[in-house]
Amino acid sequence: MTGPSNTIAPGLHQFSLMERVVHGHHVRDALPEEIRRAGARRVFVTSTGSLAGTPALQDIVGTLGAAFVGAYTGVRAHAPRECVIEGAMAARAVDADLLLAVGGGSVIDATKVMLLAMRYGYIRAAQLDPHAGAPWVTTQQRPDDHAQWQRMIAVPTTFSAAEYTAVGGATESASKTKEAFGNPMMMPIAVVNDPWLTTTAPLPLLLSTGMKALDHALERLTSRDPALFSDAASALALRHLAEGLRALKTRPEDIAVRDRLQHGVFLAMAGIATGTRGNLAHAIAHAMGSLCDVPHSFTSGLLLPSVLRWVAAGAPVRQRLLCETMGEPEGDDAAAAVARLVAELGLPSRLRDVGVTPAQLDLIAERTLHDPLTVNCARRVESAAQVREVLDMAW
């Protein structure tokens, strides 16, 4: 046993306005209680065209009964601002008092930004301009205007993890720039994790979004500002996600595996309460995804190995811990461990595999440099040329 430490670790754990996370229940069984707790009388559903008209979405609408007042199923990949405004206007037109987001990360992100547009009565995409650039550090848990906000419940169908933050990403279409919008009131009031509902998503999408959740956990463990709570939750998340994704690949019919992965996603995001956030891989993904039309879920498999190699060359990144938690107890090369997992899951592993061209790399690097998450990297990023080094390794 080691002796007492004289090192103090100052920090802050800030609780969000999310009240409940429901695990392992059919949404039709759990949702009525969550609607009742929210005090909602007029519920508006947001989703995608791929879910519109499906038995799964029809079942959810049927569960709402007389509380259902309408739906917007026009959310598209990367959540363009235009669909955010369309959804907000449709919800406002029926006087909705609660939004119910059913889908993956784009749906949940778009719905969060819809709440912002509803709060201020926006009818044009450009009106969102003043809010671009989320408040990554929020000093006030419940803002003074909280009574003027509507709230949302999230029902995820993938493992993207968007449901656990008060920040939503939406894309400015002209420049293809994905921007972050945030407010404490944009946090879902509840999340309903129905593992059976994930069967509506194709297996490759589940595997790739699971890698994105693993990315959240891993980057918290390699952050410039780690915290004990974040470390504990993120390490456990990394184990559940790595083991669960391998199991999902071989046993996609196993609902218990899907339930375990939903728990892993929840744990992967828990550390954000301490202020420990993602870093360089997430920052590059934000810059690259909308610009190059790369699905956000693919970016982790494409970028993480190269980011880990670059960071390890200039800063310690807990190589052995990362390998152990991903199921490689004898390993000491985290980048190689992640690359092997990506290969096992059959996911794209090179930027060229998803259509990114060398001519786009400089612009991606420049945009990455200005992303708020870049400063969290354990190895300091001081120039676009350094980001370009990572991109060249990943290409």
Buried (B, 14 or more C-beta within 10 A) or exposed (E): EEEEEEEEEEBEEEEBBBBBBBBBBBBBEBBBBBBEEBEBEBBBBBBBEBBBEEEBBEEBBEBBEEBBBBBBBBBBBBBBBBBBBBBBBBBBEBEBBBBBBBBBBBBBBBBBBBBBBBBEEBEEBEBBEEBEEBBBEBEEEEBEEBEEBBBBBBBBBBBBBBBBBBBBBBBBBEEBBBBBBBBBBBBBBBBBBBBBBBBBBEBBBBBBBBBBBBBBBBBBBBBBBBBEBBBEBBBBBBBBBBBBBBBBBEEBEBBEBBBBBBBBBBBBBBBBBBBBBBBBBBBBBBBBBBBBEBBBBBBBBBBBBBBBBBBBEEEEBBBBBBBBBBBBEEBEBBBBBBBBBBEBBEBBBEBEBBEBEEEBBBBBBBBBBEBBBBBBBBBEBEEBEBBBBBBEBBB
